[in-house]
Amino acid sequence: MKFKKEMLLLYAVTDRHWTGRQTLEEQIEEALAGGVTILQLREKNLPEEEFLQEAIRVKEICHRHGVPLIINDNVEVALKSGADGVHVGIEDAPVSEIRARVPADFIIGATCKTVEQAKKAEQAGADYMGVGAVFPSPTKTTAIRITRKQLYEICTSVQIPAVAIGGITAENITEIRGGGMAGAAVVSAIFGAADIPKAAGELKKKVKEIVTGA
């Protein structure tokens, strides 16, 4: 799937913590129906083969909705499952090494917390950046926070687009207006909601307002 920065508008990251009355796949289906524009499948504790089989199933759901699937950290699962790309953190495999072994249209996202890291990711061949944490995050309690000014400096230091991440909710998202990002990445604000399609729809509208002014 050819990457476009508009895909980053509402970036959902999965979290198995919020499953219970629904399966993860049922939650994903509802999130996509609600307006999610790109999905990252994140599994920190799932065995490799189970992760792969889940990725194959989730890819089918995503592609039915015309939404790209990004795999967190695991390049092998991304390639074997036919996912659209991978997102890597600062301590994961270097972007340059991934770019050298994947198809030309394979999407690579990289976490960046400084201007230096942003420039390095762009030079290495990343398609987009994940920049944060912009707010305290319940999923990454040790994440270093960055200010709106730092967010803007990082986002505008390179040509590749960025998605703001970290503790973003419908209530606080307007605080990062003017941050220079192309979209917002959320976890609990979607998957922890009682009404997932409604939460996704409302978030998408708010993100569009702060990103485009529309």
N, C-alpha and C positions, 0 to 999 in steps of 0.2 A: 504494500500500500504506500503510495507516494506521500511523503511527509509534507504537511502544510502547517504553518504556525497557528492557523485557526483551530487545529485539532487540540491545541493546548488549553482552550477556553475553560472547560470544566474537566479537570484531570482527577479521576477517582483512583484512590489507592486502597486495595482490599485489606481487610483486617478480620481474621477468623474470630477474634474476640467478641464480635457483635452477632455471631450466628447463634441460633437457639431455636426460635419458633420457625425459622427459615434456614435452608441450606445456603451456603455461600453462593452457589450458582443461581439460586432463586433471587437472592439479594442483588446480584450482578444484573440479572435480567431486568429487575425493577429500576435499578439505577440507570441503565442504558435507555430504558423506555422514558425515564424522566428527563433525559437530556444530557447525560454524560457524553463528552466528546472524545475521550481517550481513557483507557483503563490500564492500570498497572496491577498485575497479579503479584502480590508479595506473600511469600511463604518462608518463614525463617526456620521452622522446625519440621516441616514435612519431608519424609524420605524422598530421595531423588526420583525414583520411579513413580511414586504417587504424585509428586509435583508435576512430572511430565504428563501423566494421564489427565490430571486436572487441567493443565494448560491447554491440552488438545480440546477438551470439552468447552473450556471458556473461550477459546479462539473461535469456535463455531458460533457461540452466542454473540460475541463481539462482531464478527463479520456479518452475521445476519442483520445486525443493526447498522452496518457500515462504519463501525468504530474500530480503530487500531488497538491491538493488544500489545502491551509492553510487559516484559518479565523483569522482575526485580533481581538484580545481581547475577543470576545464573544464565550465562551465555549458551551453555549446552542445552538447557531446557528450552530456551528461546528458539534455537536453531532446529532442534529435533521436533518441536511441536508445531513449527510453522508460524510462530508468533511474528508480529511485525517489527519487534525490536527489543532492546534491553535497556534498563537504567542501572547505572553503576555509581557507587559511592566513591568517595575520595580514596578509600583504602582497598577498593576492589581492583579488578583487572584494568590496566591502562586503556584508555579509549583508542589510542593508536594501534595497540595490539588487536583489539576487537575489530576495528575498521579494516585491518589488513586481511582478516579471514572471513568476513561476512559479505553477502551480496550487496550490490551498490545501493539498493533501495531499503536496506535494513536500517531501522531507526535506532540511533544511539543517544541516550540522554545521560547527562553527567551532573552529579551534585557539585555545586560551587558555593563557597562561602566568602570568597574574596575576588577582587578584580584579577589578580594574578592567576587564580584557578580558572576563572572564566576564559581568559585569553589562552591558557594552556589547553583547555577543553576544545575551544574553537579550532585552534591550530592542529589538534590531534584528530579532528574529524567528527566531533559531536554535532548532532543536529539541533539539540536544545539543552538548556540547563534547568536544573531544579535548584532554586535559591531559597535558603531559609536556615533556621527556623525564624519566621517572622513574628510568631507568638508562642507562648509556652505550649508544648505538645504533649498530650496524654500518651501518645504512642512512642515518643522518644524524649523521655524526661531529662536526659543528659545533653540534649542538643543545644549548641551555642546559638543564642538569638542574635539577629541582626536588625538594625534599625531601618526605617523606611528610607532614610537617606542612603544607607549602605546598599539597600535593595536597588535603589535607582542607579547608583554608581556602578554596581555589578551588571545590571541589565543593559545599561547604555554603553558599556565598555567594549561590547562585541556586536557582531552582526547577527549571530544566532539568537533566536527568541528564548525567553525564560518563563518558567512557571514558578510563582511564589508558593512556598509550602511551609507548613508548621503551625498547627493549632488554629487554622482558619475556619471561621464559622460565619453564618449569615449575619450574626450580630456584630462581629468585629471587622469584617472584610473591608468596609469603607475606610478604615484607618490606614490602609495601604494604597489608597487612591493616589495615582501619580507616581507609583513605584516603577513604572517602565516595563512591567511584565506583560506577557501575552495571555496569561490565564492564571488560574489558581488551582492548586492540588489540595484535595481534602480527603479525610479518612472518616472519622467519627461523625462529621457534620452530615454525611450521607448514610453510611452504613450503620450508624448508631441511632438514626432517626426512626420514629415509630411509623412514619409514612415516607418511605424511601423515594418514590417517584415525585411526591410533592416537594420534598426537601431538595432533590436534585434540580427540579424545575425552578424553584425560588432562588437557589444559589446561582444557577446559570444566568438568570436575569440580572442578578446583582453583579456578578463578575463582568458580564457584558457592559453594564453601565459604567463600572470603574475603569475598564480597559479601553472602551471605545467612546465613552461619553454618550452612547445612544440610549 
